Amino acid sequence: MPHDTPLISTIVGALVLAFILGAAAQRMRISPLVGYLLAGVAVGPFTPGFVADQDLALQLAEIGVILLMFGVGLHFSLKDLLSVRAIAIPGAIAQIGVATLLGMALAWAMGWSLGGGIVFGLSLSVASTVVLLRALQERRMIESEKGRIAVGWLIVEDLAMVLALVLLPAVAEALGGTAAGGGAASHFLGEADLLTTLLVTLGKVAAFVVLMLVVGRKVIPWAMHWVAHTGSRELFRLAVLAIALGVAYGSAVLFGVSFALGAFFAGMVLSESPLSHRAAEETLPLRDAFAVLFFVSVGMLVDPNIIIQHPLPLLAAVTIVLVGKSIAAYGLVRMFGHERMTALTISASLAQIGEFSFILAALGLDLGLLPTEGRDLILATAIISILANPFFFIALDRYGKRMAARVVPVGPTEPPPKAVQLPATDKSGHTVLVGYGRVGRIVCEGLNAAGVSILVIEDAKDAVEALRELGIEVIDANAAAQDALEAANLKGARRLILAIPDGFEAGSVLKKARAINPEIEIIARAHSDAEVDHLRSNGAGFIIMGEREVARGMLAHVLTDTPEPSSDLTPDGIDPSLFDRPDGAIVEAQHDPEPEGVDAGDSSHPATTQPASEAEAGAPRPVQG
């Protein structure tokens, strides 16, 4: 057995322990992030037992940051980014200033130099990309106003930190540290050189943005469409990863911007392509796995002894991040006229520090600006703030529910804001369709062509716009929200079709729908026996299992000796062309019940391992609940 395998041992040790402790945390009804961080502490150099390779773990974690920001960019557009510039730019800059000043005050109290105070303050001012986006994605806020503001704020923080990383070596000696290049060269560094460095940095960032928005907007979507038309799903996945990682790495090497910023712009450019949702699905498994490695790598950096050695400075630093930053962000958002819940969401999102803080701390140490104690305080503050952040959102969720309950008795002079966003439909006896993805689009177009009264619940912006262009009524909301189901007049609806790919997510929608209308006909899709059982237990009346329908279509073609299955297997009155893929995506099974991100040709997939005898015995039939 080979022993010199640091990469394999780091990945295996980190993921296995993260799974065990993450599952234990979930069992105790706290965020799995806590388990991931503790797994990092366990495999770190400051605890006994197995020690993972710290450098490798950090590089693997960086891949997680790249894929995460690429995924966010896929759900963002330039219009979304520009729509929040009025608050994101001044708000982020002001919040960085407040947190930096608080950090400098603490550094001064501990007797550090001015340079050490600046590095320490900047490290406490910038939020973790992974933690912020993870929290927003879990609550489906990325595409909401709150999410757009938070992501815009994050982008401004990233740009500010890029400038800080470039300028700190240039001014290190003047701040009491060691010049970046060392030796006599540093003595010739004056104001002109500093201004030149600043202008060059800004010029590189501007050149990168222009290149991505002008050239990238044409080249990247074109390349993805070309790959999609080859019909190879493997190549499509590879192309998505090559673009995400390649653009992120190239932007860092050629333009000096962060990996995260480069990946975000790559995703944002691709978001204008109809293949953006498919690209997001293909990166999801890798994105989640590498994001876990990020949290493990954070835990590995922390020396638990810092809690005993410097308890008061650590408490002060944690207070700056959890309280100081939160109050500053809350006040700034409210100052710009946004409602209380938006301000609280932004402040909760920013109440932690992460990857840029580690980079700044390492640079400050190398330049002789930050003492070792300062780096240890930053790392310990990071893990404590990341551990505490999920509880901020739990408290925020509870507060939001209490506030929503108090809104009910308000008089007619103050209508609930939700009424404006989700006007109730006047339809009755209609079909409510949840999801307008690959399956939902075909169902919607088929029902519409057959003259069935239909209403769609969908929260993807491009899908909502497409439905409105077709003249189909759509509620722009997440179907898991109670008000979305009520606005769809589920009480007066004839049936509910759940076309979303995740059967367990559909189960939560199904349960609420049954509570609103116990008699409504509910049709759902599933991809496994576990999903079938889950949907049936929550009240689904008709469940279609994708793999069995693929088998049924194949059997119908073979046993009826039909030369043109698309016409014979398509219900009467439905245009067979609806089952083609006009968007240029990869064509799979004609009825396309495959879950997003699952390869129909994968030999491990249930569809290919189902015995023929089971299919002939009637297994392909839909499952009745």
N, C-alpha and C positions, 0 to 999 in steps of 0.2 A: 504493500500500500504506500503510495507517495505521501511524503510528509511536507514537502516544500510547495504547498498550494495555498498561499495566503488569500488569494482572491476567492477561491471556492470556500475555504473555511470561514472567511469573513461573511460571505453571503449566507451560507448555511446557518452558521451560528447566530447571526443577527436575525434572520427571518424566522427560524424555529423558536428562538426565545421570545421574539416579538409576538409571535402567534400565541404562545402559551400565556404570557403575561397580559397580552391584549385581550385574550378570551377571558382570563380571570377578571380583568377590569370590567369588561362588558357584563360578566356575570354579577358583579357587584353594583351594576347600574351606574358606572362612571365611564368617562370617555376612554376608548381603547388607546388614545394617545398617551395616557398615563402609563399603560403597560409597555408601550413602545419605548418611552423615555427611560423607564426603569430597566428595560432590557439592555439599553445602551450603557447604563451605569454598571450593570452586571458583567458585561463583556469588555468594559473599559479597563484602562491600565491602573486605575486606583482601587480596584477591588480584586480579591483573590480569585484564582481559577483561570479559565480560558480568557485570553486577551485577543481581541480581533485587531486587525491592521487598521489603525486610525486613519492613515492617509487614504487608503483604498476606500474606506467607509465614507469619507468626506467626498471623494470623487463620485462614488455611486450615488450619494445623496444629491449631488449637483445634477445628475441626470434626472432625478425625480423633480427637481425644481424646474428644469427645462421643459419636461413633458407637461407639468402642471400649468406653467405659464402658456405653453402652446395651446393647451386645451381651453384655457380662459380666452385666449385670443380668437379661437374658433367661434366663440359665442359673442364676440365683440365686433363692432365695426368702428370705422373712423368717426362716423357720425355719433356713435355712443360716447366715444372718448371725448370728442369736442363738446358734447352736450353738458359735460360736467367740469369743463375747464375753469369756469368762473369761480367754483368753490374748491376744486381739487388743487389748483396751483397755489393760490394764496393760503388756503387752509393748511396744506402740507408744509409749506415753507414756514408759516407761523408756528405750527406745532413742533417742527424740528427745532426752531429757535428756542421755544419755551423749554423743551426737554433738554436741549444742549446746555442752556443756562443753569437749569437745575442740577445737571450732572457736573458742570464746572464748579458750582457752589459746593457740592459734596467733595469733589476732588481737592478744592482749596482747603476745606476743613480737615482733610487728611494730609495736607502738606505737600501735595503734588505740584508739578510745574504747570505753567499755563498750557503748554502743549499736551501734557497728560490729561488735563481737564477737558480740553477740546475733544480729544479722541474719545475719552470716557463719555462725555455728553452726547457726542454724535452716535456712539454705539448704543446708548439708551434711547435714542430718538427714532430709530427706524424699525418698523415692524417686520416680522417674518412673512415672506411671500406664502410659504406652504401653510402655515398655521391660519393666516387670514383667509386664504382661498378655501381651505378645507372646511372652515367654520361656515363660510357662506354657501358652499356647495351642499353641505349637509342639510341646510335650511332652504335650498333652492332660491337663493337671493342674488345669484350672480347677475341675472338679467333684470333684476328689479332696480328701482332708482337708488336704493341703499347700496346694492351691489356695484352699480356703475360708479357711484361716488367713491366707494371704498377702493375699487380697482384703480380708478383715476388717481386717487390719493397715493396709492401704492406705487404707481408708475412715476409720479413726481418724486417720491422719496427715493426710488431707485436711481433716477437721473441725478438727484442731489448727491447721493452717495458715490456715484461714478465720478463726479467732479471732486468730491472730497478725497477719494483714493488717488486721483491724479495730482491734486494740489498739495497734499500732505508731504510727500517727499521733497517738493520744491521749497517748502517753508519750514522743514523740520529743524534745521540748524537755528533759524531765527527764533523758534519756539522752545529751544533748550534741548534739542535732540541731536541726532547724527544725520548729516546730509546724506541724501539717497546715494549719491555716487561716491561719497567719501572724498578725502583729499582736498587739494587746493581748488578743484573745480567749483566747489560749493561757494567759495568766497566771491565768485564773480556773479552770483545769482542776485540780481537786483529787481526793482519793480518792473522794469521792462521785460525781464525774463519771465517773471510771474504772470504778467499780462499776456505774454506770448503763449505760455503754457495753457492759460485759461482759454484763449481764443482758439488755439489748436484743438483743445478738447471739445469745445462747443462746436467747432467746425466739423470734427469727426462725427459727433452725434447727429448733427444736422445732415451731413452727407449720407449717413446710414438711413435716417428716416426718409429722406428724399429717394434714395435708391430703392427702398422697400416699397414705398407708395407709388413710385412711377414705374420702375422696372419690375419689381416683385409682383405687383398686382396683375401683370400680364403673364410673366413667365411661370410663376408657381401654379396658378389655376390651370394654365395650358398644359403644364407637365402632368398634373394630376389627372386631367381629362384624358390625356394620351395613355397614361398607365391604365386607367379604368377601362378604356376601350380594348386593351389587350386581352381582357377577360381573366387575368390572373389575379386572384385575391391575395396571393402571397406577395406578388410584386407591388400591389396597392399598399399593403401594410408596410413593406420595406420602403416604399416611396414616402409615406407619411413620416416614418422615423428618420429617414435620410434628410428630409426637409427640416423637420423640427431640430434635430441635433446639428445638422450641417449649417443652417442659418445661425443658430445660437453660437456655435463655435467660431464660425467665420466672422460674425459681428464682434466677438470679443477679441479675436486676433487682429483683424484689419481695422476696426473702428474704436476699440477700447471700451465698448459698452458691455454691460453685464450679460451673462448667459441668459438670465431670466428675461431681460428686456428684448434681446434678439429673438428669443423663442416667442414672446408675446406678439411681436410685430409679424413674425412668420405666420402665426395662427390667425391674426387679424386680417392679413392679406388673403389667406385661403378662405376666410369666412364668407367672402363674397361669391364663392363657388357653391353650386348646389351639392357638391360632394363634402361640404364641411362637416355635416352631421356624421357622415360615414367615417370621416377621418377621426373625429372625436371618439367614436365607438372603438375604432381599431387601436387607439393609444390607451384606452382606459385601463386594461389589466396591467400593462407595464407601468403606467402612471401611478397606480395605487401601490404597486410593489415597491417602486423606487421611492415613493413618498414615505413609506414605512421606514426605509433605510435612512432617510433624512432624520427622522426623529430618533432612531437608534444612534446615529452618528452624533447628535446633540448630547445624548446621555453619556456617550463615551468621553466627551470632553470635560465632564464635570468631576472635580475632586471634592468628594463629600466633606473633607476636612475643613473646607472654607467656612462651613456653617459654624464650626466650633472655634476656628481661629479668628474670624472677623464677623461676628453675628450682627453687631450694630451697623457697620457700613453696608452689609448685605441687606439688612432690613430697610435701610434708607434707599438703596438702589432699587429694590423691589417696589418700594412705595412710589418712587419717581415714575416707574414704568406702569404700575397698575393704577395709581391714583392721579399722579401729576399729568401724564399723557392723556389719560381718559378725560379729566376735567378740561384740559386745554382743547381737546378735539370736540368735546360736547359743546363748550362755549362757542367755538368757531363755527360749528355747523348751525347752531341756533342763531348766531349772529347773521348768517346768510339767509335766514328766514325759513329754514326747514323744520318740520315737526319734531316733537320730542322723541318719538320712536326711531326716526332716522338718525338723530344725533346720538342716541344711546347705542344704536347698532354700530355706527362708525367708531364711537369711543371704545366699545367692547372689542371690535375687530383689531384696533391698534394697541390694545393693552397687553403687549408682549413684544419680545425682540427675538431675532433669529440670525439667519445666515450672514447678512451684511455686518451685523454686530461682531461676528467671529472674525470676518475678514479685516475689519477696522482694528480690532484688538490685536490681531497678529501683526498687522502693518505697524501699529503704534509701538509694539514691543520691539520689532526689528529696527525701527528708527530711533529707539532710545527715548521715546516720548512717554510711553506708558509703563509703569512698573509691573512686575509679575503679579503683584497683588491685584492690580486693576484688571488684568486679563481674567484672573480667577473669579473676581467679582462679577464681571460681565457674563462669563459662562454660567455661573451659578444663578445669576438673575434671569438669564435666558431660560434655563430649565424650570425654574420656579414659576416664571410668568407663563410659560407654555402649559405647565401643569394646571395653573389657575384659570387660564383662558376659557376652557369649556364651561367652567362654573359661572363665569360672567354671562355666557349665553343661556345657560339654564335659568339663571335669575332673570335675564331679559325676557325669555319666553314666558315665564310665570307672570312677570310684570305686564307683558303685553296682553295676556289672557285676562288679568284683573282689569286692565284699562278697557278692554273690549267689553267686559261685563258691565262696566260703569257707563258705557256709552248708550246702552239700551234705553234707560229712562229719560235721556235728553229730549227736550221738546222739539217741535217741528222747526224751530228757528235754526237749529244746528243739526242738519242731516248728517248721518254717518258718511265719512269720506268714501267708503267702499261703494256706496250707491252710485257714485259718479263713475268709478272705474269699472264696475260690473253691473250695468243696467240689466234688469230682468227681461227675459224674452217674453213675447206675447204668444209664442207657439204653444200648442197643446196637441196631444196625440202624435207627437213627433219622436224621432230617434235621436238620442244623444250619443255622439261618438267621442270617446276620449282618446286623443292621440292622432297625429297626422303625419306619421312616419311612413315607412315603406308599406306596411300593411294598411294602416289607416287611410293613406292616400287612395289606394285601390278601392277600399270599401266605400269611402266617401264619394268618389267619382261614380262608382257603380250605382249606389243608392240615389245619387242626384240624377243620373241618367234615367233611372227607373221612375223618377217622379216622387220619390219618398221624401217627406219633410224631414230635414236633418239639421242638427245644430252640433258644432264641433267645439270641444274644450281643448285648447292648446296654448302653451306659453312660449314656444319658439317664435321669435319675431318674424323670421322669413316665412315660416309656415302660416302665421296669422295674416301677413300681407298677401300671400298667395291665395288664401281662402277668400279674403275680402275682394280681391280682383275677380275671383270666380263668382262673386255674388252669394257666397254661402255664409250664413250667419255663424260667427265664431265668438267665443268668450275667451279673451286673452287673460288666462289665469292658469294656475296649477289645479288640476282636478282634485287633488287631495284636500284643498281648502273647502270648508263647508259652504262659504258664500258663493263659490263657483258653481257648486251643485245646485244650490238654491236659485241662483240666477238663471240656470238652465231649465228651471221649472220641472225638476225631476218628478214632482208630485203629479204633474199632468202629462208626463211623457209616456210613450207606449213601450219603449225599450231603451236599454243602455248597452252600448257596445264598447268594451274595453280593448283597444287595439295597441296599448302600450306593451313593450316587449317583456317587462319584468312582472312576472306573475305575482310576486309577493308585494310589490308596490301596488299592483292592481287590486290586491286583496284589501288594502286599507281604504281605497276608493269605494270598493264594492260594499264594505261594511257600512260606510256612511250613507251610500245610496239606498241600501235596504232599510236603514232607519228612517229615511225620508219617505220612501215609497215601498212598502213591503210587497206590493203586488207587481212591481215592474219586471218585465222580462230582461234578464241580464245575460249577455253573451261575452265570453272572455277567451283569451288565448293563453296557452301554456306551452312550456318546453320540457317539462319533466313530470314524473308522477308526483313528486313532492309539491310542485306548483298546482297540479290538478287537485290534490287533496286540500291544499290551502284555500284555493278558490272555492271549492265545493263547501268547505266548512264555513266560509263567509257568505254563502248564499247564492253562488252563481248557478244559473239554471241550465246553461248550455256552454260547455267548455270544448274548445277545439285544440287538440294537441298537435303542434306543427309537424313533428316527425311522422306521425301516423297519416296525416293528410298528404304528405309527400309520397308515402308508400301507396296510399289509396289512388292517387293520381297515376302513379306508374302502373299499378295493377289494372286500372280502368283502361289505360292505353293498350296494355299487352293483351288482356283477356277479351276486350271488345274488338281487337284488331282494327283500331281506329287510326287512319293515316294522319288526320289533323286533330290532335287532341284538344287544341285551344278552342275549337268551335264546339266540340261535343261535350267537353267537360265544363264549359262556362254556362252559368244559369241563363235561362231564356231572358231576352231583353237587355242583356249586358253586353257591351262592346268587348269582344275578345282582346282588342288592342290594349285594354286597360292593364292586362297582365304582362305587357312588355315593359321595358325599362327605358323610357324616353329621355331620362336625365343623364344617360351615358354611364350610369353606374354598372357594376359588374352583374351580369345576368346569371342567376342561379336557377333554382327550381321555378317552374312556371307559376305556381301558386305562392311561392316566396314566403313560406311561413317560418323560414330560418330566423333565429334570434340574431339581432345585430351583433356582429363581432364573432359569430360562430361559422366556421367553414363547413359547407355542406360536404366537402370532400375529405374532411378529417376522419381518419379511420377510427378515432376514439369516440366519435359522435354516436349517440344512440340510434340515429337514423340508419347508419350503415351496419350496425351490429344486431339489429332486430331480426330474429329468425324468420324465414319465409313462411313457415307453418303458422307462426303467430299472426302474420299479416293476412294470410288466407283465412284464418279463423275469425276474422272480423275486427282485428285490432285497429285497422286504419279508420274505423268509424269514429265520429266525434264522441266525446265522453259526455254522457248526460248526467247532470248533478241531481 
